[in-house]
């Protein structure tokens, strides 16, 4: 699956949206990618994860690791397709920053890991997952995402190569400079991440 195939599928399932959106960063945009419109559809999720499986089939990967929530679904499916284990980097409890592996998850020394996530914007969940993996004796082969919408900025900051099935340039604006606000286009607040005040 190449980037155009992925975008065609995201449009087909209604995940790629046009409008006026308040992003988790507090900025505004005219496009939004709602990953759960894809992830609610197991057949479509299986098809897009084939892009990851095909890319890593000959890399001797032992574990597909995903951060909650979208990354968990993707890591599970990539693991299923490659016939390997999946592991999940969950947020720490009690409001502590970072992620950890719980529920009896262990890694063998030298296991080769691919981190799988959905949409890369700031890289926060991927960085937290990589930090949690540093506490284990594994070799992180790559970070793989459905869509890199960071403009390549985050890839330079990661300690593993980035593999994106597609890239997406998204214009964003400070609310005070937003042309959609000036045009009085209604603002929608998608997603679940708290918006900075």
BAMARKOL-886384 format. One line per field, with one value per residue: residue number from 0; x, y, z of N, C-alpha, C, O, CB in turn. Coordinates in steps of 0.02 Angstrom, whole numbers, plus 50000, padded with zeros to 5 digits. Glycine has a CB too. Layout:
! residues N
i: [NUM,...]
n.c1: [X,...]
n.c2: [Y,...]
n.c3: [Z,...]
ca.c1: [X,...]
ca.c2: [Y,...]
ca.c3: [Z,...]
c.c1: [X,...]
c.c2: [Y,...]
c.c3: [Z,...]
o.c1: [X,...]
o.c2: [Y,...]
o.c3: [Z,...]
cb.c1: [X,...]
cb.c2: [Y,...]
cb.c3: [Z,...]
//
This chain:
! residues 197
i: [0,1,2,3,4,5,6,7,8,9,10,11,12,13,14,15,16,17,18,19,20,21,22,23,24,25,26,27,28,29,30,31,32,33,34,35,36,37,38,39,40,41,42,43,44,45,46,47,48,49,50,51,52,53,54,55,56,57,58,59,60,61,62,63,64,65,66,67,68,69,70,71,72,73,74,75,76,77,78,79,80,81,82,83,84,85,86,87,88,89,90,91,92,93,94,95,96,97,98,99,100,101,102,103,104,105,106,107,108,109,110,111,112,113,114,115,116,117,118,119,120,121,122,123,124,125,126,127,128,129,130,131,132,133,134,135,136,137,138,139,140,141,142,143,144,145,146,147,148,149,150,151,152,153,154,155,156,157,158,159,160,161,162,163,164,165,166,167,168,169,170,171,172,173,174,175,176,177,178,179,180,181,182,183,184,185,186,187,188,189,190,191,192,193,194,195,196]
n.c1: [50043,50036,50063,49959,49861,49830,49779,49668,49592,49571,49493,49383,49328,49289,49379,49468,49445,49368,49352,49333,49436,49476,49627,49721,49834,49789,49788,49711,49640,49607,49591,49569,49616,49533,49573,49501,49391,49442,49500,49391,49349,49381,49418,49468,49570,49652,49691,49768,49869,49937,50028,50127,50165,50213,50323,50407,50424,50540,50632,50661,50584,50533,50438,50294,50261,50147,50086,49954,49801,49766,49885,49892,49793,49843,49972,49936,49873,49977,50068,49991,49984,50120,50149,50202,50235,50139,50151,50109,50122,50073,49994,50066,50005,49906,49922,50056,50193,50235,50256,50229,50263,50147,50047,50111,50198,50347,50514,50631,50810,50889,50784,50704,50620,50479,50405,50240,50125,49985,49949,50074,50115,50164,50248,50246,50187,50258,50390,50380,50353,50471,50557,50510,50544,50682,50712,50719,50801,50807,50812,50771,50707,50637,50523,50359,50228,50058,50024,50129,50116,50198,50281,50406,50486,50485,50545,50682,50713,50699,50761,50767,50746,50617,50471,50347,50186,50118,50131,50078,50044,49985,49902,49905,49838,49860,49729,49699,49739,49670,49602,49482,49408,49391,49309,49198,49170,49099,49172,49243,49279,49367,49416,49498,49597,49648,49632,49752,49732]
n.c2: [49941,50105,50283,50355,50257,50234,50361,50365,50261,50313,50424,50358,50290,50396,50457,50560,50724,50877,51048,51156,51152,51132,51097,50982,51051,51179,51258,51303,51215,51167,51038,50872,50720,50584,50453,50348,50327,50245,50141,50082,49994,49838,49764,49863,49913,49801,49795,49916,49893,49794,49860,49896,49766,49710,49793,49762,49626,49551,49590,49525,49549,49542,49589,49690,49850,49960,50123,50170,50239,50205,50151,50028,49949,49946,49889,49763,49709,49714,49629,49511,49490,49471,49363,49375,49432,49558,49712,49835,50004,50086,50231,50299,50269,50367,50497,50520,50570,50499,50330,50152,49975,49855,49730,49608,49608,49566,49572,49485,49479,49568,49562,49612,49757,49842,49999,50046,50164,50278,50423,50538,50683,50780,50690,50648,50531,50429,50460,50441,50305,50253,50292,50212,50088,50094,50049,49915,49767,49782,49797,49931,49934,50016,50157,50155,50233,50269,50394,50531,50685,50784,50854,50800,50844,50784,50660,50683,50696,50575,50421,50313,50248,50324,50261,50301,50268,50362,50538,50699,50864,50989,51139,51251,51369,51504,51545,51683,51723,51648,51609,51544,51572,51709,51701,51654,51516,51376,51308,51153,51034,50902,50734,50677,50731,50848,51022,51152,51291]
n.c3: [50000,49950,49984,49918,49902,50036,50075,49989,50043,50173,50143,50086,50197,50272,50358,50331,50345,50295,50339,50479,50608,50780,50843,50949,50989,51004,50895,50736,50594,50423,50388,50451,50524,50570,50653,50712,50632,50537,50617,50677,50587,50554,50436,50348,50428,50437,50302,50285,50377,50315,50238,50332,50373,50254,50233,50341,50341,50310,50404,50521,50639,50808,50900,50892,50944,51020,51064,51175,51111,50980,50927,50992,50932,50801,50820,50868,50753,50658,50722,50716,50577,50547,50624,50752,50922,51010,51098,51223,51259,51392,51465,51613,51778,51896,51848,51819,51714,51552,51487,51512,51517,51559,51644,51646,51537,51458,51392,51292,51300,51169,51079,50928,50890,50823,50830,50820,50764,50745,50692,50666,50742,50843,50902,51033,51098,51036,51073,51212,51214,51159,51261,51366,51313,51319,51445,51434,51367,51219,51038,50946,50792,50702,50692,50647,50562,50517,50456,50432,50490,50526,50445,50427,50529,50658,50634,50628,50760,50822,50892,50811,50644,50544,50472,50367,50307,50234,50201,50259,50230,50328,50341,50476,50592,50707,50819,50817,50692,50601,50445,50425,50538,50518,50407,50465,50474,50549,50697,50740,50869,50866,50921,51075,51153,51274,51249,51251,51362]
ca.c1: [50000,50074,50030,49897,49812,49809,49734,49605,49554,49550,49436,49327,49296,49269,49427,49500,49390,49377,49309,49367,49447,49519,49673,49744,49885,49757,49787,49655,49658,49550,49588,49577,49618,49504,49598,49453,49347,49475,49512,49328,49334,49435,49442,49510,49630,49693,49720,49821,49924,49976,50084,50180,50188,50254,50385,50450,50421,50607,50676,50668,50552,50507,50381,50265,50243,50106,50060,49881,49753,49770,49943,49878,49756,49888,50024,49905,49861,50042,50092,49952,50004,50189,50155,50245,50201,50125,50156,50074,50150,50016,50010,50077,49947,49908,49941,50128,50208,50269,50223,50262,50236,50116,50008,50155,50237,50419,50552,50693,50868,50905,50726,50699,50554,50456,50354,50188,50075,49938,49963,50131,50109,50219,50291,50246,50174,50313,50448,50367,50359,50543,50587,50491,50582,50752,50720,50719,50858,50783,50839,50716,50725,50606,50458,50316,50164,50014,50033,50172,50094,50244,50325,50473,50521,50493,50590,50751,50722,50690,50823,50759,50721,50545,50439,50278,50151,50100,50145,50023,50057,49923,49908,49873,49840,49843,49660,49694,49755,49638,49558,49416,49373,49371,49254,49144,49157,49091,49230,49230,49334,49367,49466,49488,49652,49631,49660,49780,49692]
ca.c2: [50000,50167,50339,50373,50205,50246,50420,50345,50222,50358,50463,50312,50274,50459,50477,50622,50772,50948,51092,51204,51109,51152,51042,50974,51102,51244,51290,51286,51185,51153,50966,50832,50648,50548,50384,50298,50310,50188,50087,50048,49949,49788,49747,49918,49915,49745,49813,49966,49863,49754,49903,49887,49697,49701,49830,49733,49552,49521,49624,49483,49584,49497,49618,49754,49887,50019,50163,50174,50186,50183,50109,49961,49913,49935,49841,49697,49685,49702,49568,49455,49477,49448,49303,49392,49459,49629,49740,49899,50054,50121,50290,50283,50284,50423,50560,50527,50575,50443,50266,50093,49910,49824,49670,49550,49613,49561,49568,49445,49518,49568,49560,49667,49788,49899,50038,50061,50212,50301,50488,50571,50756,50807,50635,50637,50461,50388,50472,50408,50233,50239,50299,50152,50032,50099,50013,49844,49750,49770,49836,49962,49934,50074,50183,50153,50268,50273,50459,50581,50752,50831,50886,50771,50875,50737,50606,50702,50694,50507,50381,50256,50271,50331,50236,50325,50245,50422,50602,50746,50932,51020,51208,51268,51441,51530,51567,51755,51733,51595,51634,51513,51611,51772,51685,51631,51446,51347,51273,51088,51011,50829,50700,50674,50762,50913,51079,51201,51353]
ca.c3: [50000,49949,50017,49885,49919,50104,50076,49957,50092,50227,50116,50076,50261,50304,50410,50311,50348,50276,50379,50522,50666,50836,50855,51019,51002,51012,50829,50692,50530,50378,50377,50512,50511,50627,50647,50733,50576,50507,50664,50693,50531,50555,50369,50322,50470,50413,50237,50291,50415,50268,50218,50382,50372,50194,50241,50393,50338,50306,50452,50581,50695,50859,50936,50870,51005,51005,51120,51178,51099,50910,50917,51018,50880,50744,50839,50870,50685,50627,50752,50689,50508,50545,50665,50808,50981,51014,51166,51226,51304,51421,51507,51684,51821,51944,51816,51808,51642,51521,51474,51538,51498,51617,51634,51636,51476,51465,51329,51295,51278,51098,51035,50880,50900,50783,50863,50770,50789,50694,50662,50698,50739,50885,50920,51105,51119,51011,51117,51276,51202,51152,51328,51403,51285,51341,51508,51417,51325,51151,50982,50909,50721,50669,50712,50588,50572,50458,50424,50463,50473,50559,50396,50433,50586,50713,50614,50644,50833,50848,50895,50766,50580,50538,50412,50363,50247,50197,50234,50248,50250,50351,50363,50539,50608,50773,50814,50801,50622,50562,50393,50431,50589,50486,50361,50509,50465,50615,50723,50771,50911,50864,50961,51147,51189,51302,51212,51298,51369]
c.c1: [50045,50033,49963,49842,49785,49761,49667,49561,49529,49492,49374,49291,49276,49318,49462,49446,49412,49330,49351,49374,49493,49562,49693,49796,49855,49753,49726,49681,49596,49545,49601,49574,49592,49519,49546,49400,49376,49477,49449,49311,49390,49461,49487,49574,49678,49728,49777,49881,49965,50035,50142,50209,50232,50322,50434,50454,50490,50657,50687,50642,50524,50443,50360,50238,50202,50087,49984,49857,49759,49828,49934,49844,49802,49942,49997,49898,49927,50072,50056,49976,50075,50199,50202,50203,50187,50130,50130,50104,50092,50039,50019,50015,49959,49933,50015,50142,50241,50225,50263,50228,50211,50086,50052,50197,50312,50450,50614,50751,50880,50845,50724,50627,50541,50400,50304,50139,50034,49961,50020,50123,50166,50268,50290,50237,50230,50375,50440,50374,50432,50578,50571,50530,50656,50765,50723,50775,50840,50820,50780,50738,50699,50544,50417,50249,50123,50028,50079,50146,50137,50288,50396,50513,50535,50542,50662,50765,50717,50756,50818,50733,50644,50522,50366,50245,50130,50122,50090,50045,49990,49937,49872,49883,49828,49771,49652,49706,49718,49590,49487,49375,49347,49312,49193,49122,49152,49151,49209,49291,49331,49417,49451,49544,49632,49667,49689,49738,49735]
c.c2: [50062,50223,50357,50321,50216,50306,50404,50307,50267,50401,50419,50298,50337,50484,50543,50674,50842,50990,51143,51170,51142,51092,51039,51026,51171,51282,51267,51258,51174,51078,50930,50759,50613,50474,50333,50283,50253,50129,50052,49995,49897,49770,49800,49924,49860,49764,49864,49938,49817,49794,49898,49816,49684,49734,49794,49656,49519,49553,49586,49520,49531,49522,49683,49789,49949,50056,50164,50237,50160,50137,50038,49920,49897,49885,49770,49668,49671,49638,49507,49438,49450,49384,49314,49419,49533,49650,49811,49945,50097,50182,50266,50303,50345,50488,50571,50531,50510,50382,50209,50031,49876,49758,49610,49552,49611,49556,49525,49489,49511,49565,49623,49692,49840,49933,50059,50110,50238,50366,50520,50646,50788,50753,50618,50564,50415,50397,50437,50332,50213,50244,50237,50091,50035,50063,49937,49829,49735,49815,49864,49971,49996,50096,50187,50186,50265,50337,50503,50649,50805,50869,50861,50796,50824,50681,50621,50697,50624,50469,50318,50283,50274,50303,50259,50298,50303,50483,50651,50814,50965,51091,51216,51342,51452,51555,51641,51770,51685,51624,51604,51547,51676,51761,51658,51559,51414,51303,51208,51068,50934,50800,50705,50709,50832,50968,51128,51264,51414]
c.c3: [50000,49980,49985,49900,49990,50108,50043,50006,50149,50205,50111,50142,50300,50357,50394,50301,50327,50318,50416,50590,50717,50853,50929,51038,51017,50946,50790,50627,50488,50362,50443,50493,50574,50619,50665,50681,50535,50555,50688,50641,50525,50485,50339,50362,50449,50347,50244,50329,50371,50242,50266,50377,50312,50202,50289,50391,50340,50354,50517,50644,50743,50892,50902,50932,50985,51068,51118,51142,51028,50897,50941,50963,50820,50761,50843,50800,50649,50656,50725,50619,50502,50585,50724,50866,50971,51087,51165,51279,51330,51460,51579,51723,51863,51913,51806,51733,51617,51513,51504,51511,51560,51598,51615,51572,51492,51396,51341,51272,51202,51052,50991,50879,50847,50823,50809,50801,50730,50661,50701,50688,50778,50906,50994,51125,51095,51055,51184,51270,51196,51220,51371,51378,51306,51406,51497,51368,51253,51101,50944,50837,50686,50707,50648,50604,50508,50420,50466,50442,50508,50510,50400,50493,50641,50697,50633,50719,50862,50847,50854,50699,50579,50471,50414,50300,50204,50237,50214,50274,50266,50372,50430,50553,50682,50768,50795,50728,50575,50510,50397,50485,50558,50439,50399,50493,50534,50634,50757,50812,50912,50913,51035,51187,51212,51262,51263,51302,51361]
o.c1: [50086,49975,49915,49785,49726,49709,49615,49501,49472,49446,49319,49229,49248,49300,49483,49405,49469,49273,49399,49324,49542,49535,49684,49803,49890,49719,49693,49736,49540,49499,49639,49533,49626,49485,49546,49367,49340,49459,49454,49264,49441,49522,49538,49626,49739,49787,49828,49938,50023,50087,50200,50270,50284,50373,50494,50484,50497,50717,50719,50675,50494,50400,50402,50197,50221,50074,49954,49895,49758,49821,49964,49863,49800,49957,50030,49916,49932,50100,50088,49986,50090,50253,50238,50142,50217,50116,50130,50110,50066,50095,49986,49977,50014,49962,50036,50107,50270,50166,50322,50173,50248,50097,50033,50228,50336,50417,50645,50742,50880,50854,50739,50580,50586,50354,50324,50113,50048,49990,50015,50125,50210,50325,50331,50276,50247,50408,50487,50399,50454,50623,50614,50549,50688,50822,50729,50796,50854,50853,50742,50782,50734,50518,50438,50217,50150,50043,50070,50153,50115,50328,50442,50568,50590,50578,50699,50823,50730,50800,50861,50701,50611,50551,50329,50274,50123,50131,50059,50062,49945,49979,49817,49930,49791,49752,49605,49686,49734,49542,49439,49313,49291,49269,49143,49063,49197,49178,49163,49347,49298,49456,49400,49539,49603,49726,49656,49710,49709]
o.c2: [50070,50213,50373,50339,50208,50302,50428,50318,50259,50414,50440,50293,50332,50527,50578,50670,50862,50969,51170,51160,51175,51040,51088,51043,51215,51333,51218,51274,51172,51058,50954,50739,50612,50437,50278,50232,50217,50073,49998,49956,49911,49762,49784,49940,49871,49750,49857,49956,49801,49765,49895,49807,49652,49707,49797,49626,49465,49545,49611,49520,49482,49483,49725,49761,49985,50026,50160,50286,50100,50089,49992,49863,49842,49841,49723,49611,49622,49597,49456,49380,49411,49353,49268,49427,49567,49611,49844,49926,50140,50185,50220,50347,50372,50530,50626,50500,50472,50382,50216,50033,49867,49732,49568,49502,49649,49538,49529,49532,49456,49564,49678,49653,49877,49900,50088,50099,50221,50364,50529,50670,50819,50768,50577,50539,50367,50349,50408,50300,50162,50204,50213,50048,49983,50047,49899,49874,49680,49864,49827,50012,50026,50060,50218,50170,50260,50336,50512,50669,50862,50911,50895,50772,50823,50658,50575,50693,50615,50483,50274,50335,50232,50320,50238,50303,50296,50480,50646,50822,50969,51103,51191,51373,51415,51584,51659,51822,51681,51659,51635,51551,51697,51805,51642,51542,51424,51266,51208,51083,50905,50837,50732,50716,50871,50961,51144,51287,51470]
o.c3: [50044,50000,50021,49911,50002,50140,50066,50010,50171,50244,50129,50142,50355,50397,50440,50255,50340,50331,50389,50625,50699,50875,50966,51096,51040,50942,50808,50605,50514,50327,50486,50451,50625,50584,50637,50685,50501,50537,50716,50650,50493,50477,50308,50334,50444,50339,50212,50315,50387,50225,50245,50377,50318,50180,50279,50435,50368,50346,50563,50696,50721,50911,50886,50968,50939,51120,51064,51142,51017,50859,50914,50950,50793,50719,50822,50787,50612,50619,50710,50602,50457,50582,50744,50860,50930,51133,51112,51337,51293,51485,51602,51704,51866,51948,51787,51693,51655,51529,51519,51484,51609,51544,51575,51555,51533,51347,51394,51229,51175,50991,51014,50869,50827,50846,50758,50856,50672,50607,50761,50631,50749,50925,51016,51165,51129,51072,51210,51316,51223,51235,51407,51418,51309,51422,51545,51331,51228,51119,50912,50822,50645,50749,50599,50654,50453,50360,50526,50384,50518,50530,50378,50506,50668,50741,50653,50739,50922,50806,50860,50698,50609,50419,50458,50246,50143,50297,50161,50333,50225,50415,50440,50528,50714,50717,50761,50703,50516,50527,50375,50480,50569,50432,50368,50499,50575,50593,50797,50793,50955,50944,51057,51248,51173,51245,51312,51252,51366]
cb.c1: [49952,50095,50074,49907,49845,49870,49767,49618,49596,49609,49453,49352,49343,49202,49479,49543,49360,49365,49267,49329,49476,49477,49735,49771,49931,49793,49852,49610,49696,49557,49640,49523,49689,49426,49659,49420,49334,49547,49549,49271,49326,49411,49383,49471,49612,49651,49666,49795,49898,49931,50061,50152,50128,50218,50370,50426,50384,50633,50647,50741,50496,50559,50398,50208,50306,50043,50089,49856,49682,49774,50002,49834,49696,49920,50055,49836,49820,50090,50082,49877,49998,50235,50180,50298,50243,50054,50230,50000,50205,49976,49953,50139,49932,49951,49914,50168,50254,50329,50212,50261,50288,50063,49956,50115,50221,50439,50571,50687,50930,50949,50661,50722,50550,50431,50383,50152,50110,49870,49900,50199,50040,50190,50360,50192,50106,50330,50458,50297,50320,50575,50560,50415,50576,50772,50662,50650,50895,50707,50886,50695,50699,50588,50463,50306,50177,49939,49964,50248,50020,50288,50323,50511,50480,50425,50585,50764,50670,50637,50837,50711,50746,50523,50445,50275,50089,50023,50215,49958,50095,49892,49878,49902,49789,49893,49625,49743,49829,49600,49588,49423,49419,49430,49277,49084,49212,49027,49270,49213,49329,49381,49534,49484,49715,49649,49607,49851,49657]
cb.c2: [50000,50186,50398,50378,50134,50259,50479,50303,50165,50402,50493,50247,50232,50450,50423,50613,50774,50959,51052,51273,51043,51178,51048,50904,51108,51285,51275,51348,51119,51193,50943,50850,50623,50559,50375,50320,50372,50207,50114,50099,49990,49726,49735,49984,49909,49682,49841,50029,49825,49730,49975,49900,49649,49729,49900,49755,49531,49525,49692,49463,49633,49484,49630,49744,49908,49998,50235,50175,50212,50243,50139,49964,49954,50002,49860,49701,49735,49763,49571,49472,49541,49502,49246,49445,49448,49646,49737,49889,50098,50074,50344,50320,50225,50405,50616,50468,50635,50425,50255,50093,49867,49871,49682,49489,49678,49500,49638,49381,49496,49513,49553,49643,49820,49876,50100,49995,50271,50311,50534,50546,50779,50841,50649,50678,50437,50406,50548,50426,50212,50289,50363,50138,50032,50173,50029,49822,49691,49782,49792,50031,49871,50057,50254,50080,50341,50271,50494,50571,50761,50794,50961,50786,50933,50707,50593,50773,50738,50469,50363,50201,50225,50405,50157,50403,50203,50425,50630,50722,50972,50979,51257,51225,51480,51587,51555,51794,51726,51548,51620,51438,51626,51801,51634,51677,51411,51305,51317,51033,51041,50804,50729,50602,50765,50917,51113,51218,51355]
cb.c3: [50061,49877,50015,49809,49914,50150,50040,49894,50120,50249,50047,50046,50304,50336,50418,50245,50418,50199,50428,50528,50644,50898,50811,51030,50942,51063,50790,50680,50541,50314,50324,50565,50492,50631,50690,50796,50532,50485,50724,50698,50464,50589,50323,50324,50545,50403,50191,50326,50475,50210,50212,50453,50371,50132,50267,50460,50275,50235,50468,50592,50671,50912,51011,50815,51046,50968,51118,51251,51112,50865,50951,51082,50856,50723,50907,50904,50646,50639,50827,50688,50467,50570,50623,50787,51044,50985,51193,51240,51269,51466,51502,51712,51865,52003,51855,51840,51628,51560,51398,51616,51460,51648,51580,51636,51438,51510,51302,51250,51316,51083,51075,50809,50970,50711,50901,50747,50826,50724,50662,50669,50766,50947,50900,51136,51092,50937,51127,51302,51140,51103,51363,51397,51209,51348,51554,51388,51355,51146,50936,50942,50687,50596,50748,50564,50593,50479,50415,50443,50493,50608,50405,50371,50613,50732,50539,50621,50865,50807,50967,50795,50523,50546,50407,50365,50267,50182,50214,50284,50194,50410,50310,50598,50566,50797,50880,50843,50612,50610,50325,50447,50650,50446,50309,50503,50420,50618,50772,50718,50984,50793,50947,51169,51145,51377,51167,51277,51437]
//
